[in-house]
Amino acid sequence: MSVNESPTTRWVPCPTCGGDSVFNASNAYRPFCSPRCKGVDLGAWASESFRVPEDNPPDSENFGDPKLMQ
């Protein structure tokens, strides 16, 4: 065990590069391994590479108002 590690140090894979990342308060970039990986992830969200799926009904269907659905 190194000087900066405690018995409760947990290692997780970095979501961006897959490398080892320390998951505790000493890692300001957690769960990422570096500021670069954190920035890459932020950039992917900002450019809308990551999206929450949107389920929209087709425009030809009435949606929501039960009076229109009869």
C-alpha positions as CSV (number, residue, x, y, z in Angstrom):
1,M,0.0,0.0,0.0
2,S,1.4,3.4,-0.9
3,V,1.5,6.5,1.3
4,N,-1.6,8.1,-0.3
5,E,-3.7,5.0,-0.1
6,S,-5.9,4.1,2.8
7,P,-7.3,0.6,3.6
8,T,-10.6,1.8,2.1
9,T,-9.2,2.9,-1.2
10,R,-11.4,1.6,-4.0
11,W,-10.2,1.3,-7.6
12,V,-12.7,1.6,-10.4
13,P,-12.3,1.7,-14.2
14,C,-12.3,5.2,-15.7
15,P,-15.5,5.7,-17.7
16,T,-13.5,7.4,-20.5
17,C,-10.3,5.4,-21.0
18,G,-10.9,2.3,-18.9
19,G,-7.7,2.8,-16.9
20,D,-7.5,2.5,-13.1
21,S,-9.0,5.3,-11.1
22,V,-8.9,5.9,-7.4
23,F,-12.5,6.4,-6.1
24,N,-12.1,8.4,-2.9
25,A,-11.9,12.1,-1.8
26,S,-8.2,12.3,-2.7
27,N,-9.1,12.1,-6.4
28,A,-10.7,15.4,-7.4
29,Y,-11.6,13.9,-10.8
30,R,-13.4,10.8,-9.6
31,P,-14.7,8.6,-11.2
32,F,-12.3,9.8,-13.9
33,C,-8.6,9.2,-13.7
34,S,-7.5,12.6,-14.9
35,P,-8.7,16.1,-15.9
36,R,-8.3,15.1,-19.5
37,C,-10.8,12.2,-19.2
38,K,-13.2,14.3,-17.3
39,G,-13.0,17.0,-20.0
40,V,-13.5,14.4,-22.8
41,D,-16.7,13.2,-21.0
42,L,-18.0,16.8,-20.5
43,G,-17.3,17.5,-24.2
44,A,-19.3,14.5,-25.3
45,W,-22.3,15.7,-23.3
46,A,-21.9,19.2,-24.5
47,S,-21.8,18.1,-28.2
48,E,-24.8,15.9,-27.5
49,S,-23.0,12.6,-28.2
50,F,-24.7,11.3,-25.1
51,R,-28.5,11.7,-25.0
52,V,-31.4,10.5,-23.0
53,P,-33.7,8.6,-25.4
54,E,-36.9,10.5,-26.3
55,D,-40.1,8.6,-27.0
56,N,-42.4,10.9,-29.0
57,P,-45.6,9.7,-30.4
58,P,-46.0,9.9,-34.2
59,D,-47.4,13.3,-35.3
60,S,-50.4,11.5,-36.9
61,E,-51.6,10.2,-33.5
62,N,-53.6,12.3,-31.0
63,F,-51.8,12.2,-27.7
64,G,-52.8,13.2,-24.2
65,D,-56.4,14.5,-24.6
66,P,-58.9,11.6,-24.1
67,K,-61.6,13.6,-25.9
68,L,-59.5,13.6,-29.1
69,M,-58.9,9.9,-28.9
70,Q,-62.6,8.9,-29.3
